[in-house]
Amino acid sequence: MRNSLLYTLIATFLIYSCDTLEKDIKIQDVVPDKTISALSDSSYFSVLKSLVWSNERLLSSETERSQVFVMNEDLKLINTIGCAGRGPQEMSDINYFCVYKDTIVIKDSGNDRIQFFDFMRIHLGYIKGISTSPANFLSKFVYENGMFVTTAKNDSAIIIYNPKTGKETKFGKRYDFNSEIQNRIRNDRFILKGNNTIFSISDNQPFIESYDFQGNLLKTCDYSSINMIRKELIDISKQKLSERSYKTIVADCNTYKDNIFLLINSYKDGFCCNIVLRYIYDNGFKLSNIYRLKDDIYVSIAFNGTFLFAFSHTSGELQRFRL
């Protein structure tokens, strides 16, 4: 049943397809112009699960140290946010965070709370109780007069959640995989912010959706028409997976203004993750570029208008690419 859904998606992509065909786009091989494997304090990276460019700074979450690093575009460390522990300003098991104006909003999952810091390392407080709220889902989220978070509930894919009042506003189309377990584990989304838009991106289905801040669907892009994506989907559909597992297409994604970047997994001839799709959103989705990074397994990406930043799990390096 899972395969029938996939073939249906591929067969009907023209209904929702993006504005630019792949034949107009050539893959661009890019090489890093700057690479670091350690910070200025000589400490090495474990995994930089999430990268965010905001306020002319590159921020990254360091899972093992439970800190957020703040760097400039030359990858020079400016300061660190938080530290590991259980105290009021300490964090545990952090992965995803976002920036709202001048405030860094961090899911402090190990301490069951949402932490707030400014860029000068000043602790602005926290809200407890995320483990029993929609904010417990460990994926990218947006904070904009409430938290735009993914949800595994049966009646929606996305929730606007106010952590102060507990109010929820549900929206977002769910995919039906003809299995309760598959519906639950495969309907989570990455939630990102554009200029005036919320973007919803599945890690296992070839769709990008745009919404306004009230939760109204604006546009849908199906990128299964891209040859490499179509081949990956067909290959995945032929594999026998347990009901409690699935394979992902998108390893990470990020936005800069109305540019959307997707970091793509490839399972053919051994696992690799080094292809980046770039879309431009202007009342519709247009495929702008396809980049091929080094032959590494990359985990996270961010863009600042000039440079693409990417963390390689293979080498343990933070790399910068001029695009």
HELIX and SHEET records of a PDB file:
HELIX    1   1 ARG A    2  ALA A   11  1                                  10    
HELIX    2   2 PHE A   13  TYR A   16  1                                   4    
HELIX    3   3 GLU A   22  ASP A   24  5                                   3    
HELIX    4   4 SER A  109  ASN A  111  5                                   3    
HELIX    5   5 ILE A  130  THR A  132  5                                   3    
HELIX    6   6 PRO A  134  ASN A  136  5                                   3    
HELIX    7   7 GLU A  180  ARG A  186  1                                   7    
HELIX    8   8 ASN A  227  SER A  237  1                                  11    
SHEET    1   A 5 ILE A  27  ASP A  29  0                                        
SHEET    2   A 5 PHE A 285  ARG A 292  1                                        
SHEET    3   A 5 CYS A 272  TYR A 281 -1                                        
SHEET    4   A 5 ASN A 259  SER A 266 -1                                        
SHEET    5   A 5 VAL A 250  TYR A 256 -1                                        
SHEET    1   B 4 LYS A  34  ILE A  36  0                                        
SHEET    2   B 4 GLU A 317  ARG A 322 -1                                        
SHEET    3   B 4 PHE A 307  SER A 312 -1                                        
SHEET    4   B 4 TYR A 298  PHE A 303 -1                                        
SHEET    1   C 4 LEU A  48  SER A  54  0                                        
SHEET    2   C 4 ARG A  57  GLU A  62 -1                                        
SHEET    3   C 4 GLN A  67  MET A  71 -1                                        
SHEET    4   C 4 LEU A  77  ILE A  81 -1                                        
SHEET    1   D 4 ILE A  94  TYR A 100  0                                        
SHEET    2   D 4 THR A 103  ASP A 108 -1                                        
SHEET    3   D 4 ARG A 113  ASP A 118 -1                                        
SHEET    4   D 4 HIS A 123  LYS A 128 -1                                        
SHEET    1   E 4 VAL A 142  TYR A 143  0                                        
SHEET    2   E 4 MET A 147  THR A 150 -1                                        
SHEET    3   E 4 ILE A 158  TYR A 161 -1                                        
SHEET    4   E 4 GLU A 168  PHE A 171 -1                                        
SHEET    1   F 4 ARG A 189  LYS A 193  0                                        
SHEET    2   F 4 ILE A 198  SER A 202 -1                                        
SHEET    3   F 4 PHE A 207  TYR A 211 -1                                        
SHEET    4   F 4 LEU A 217  ASP A 222 -1                                        
END                                                                             
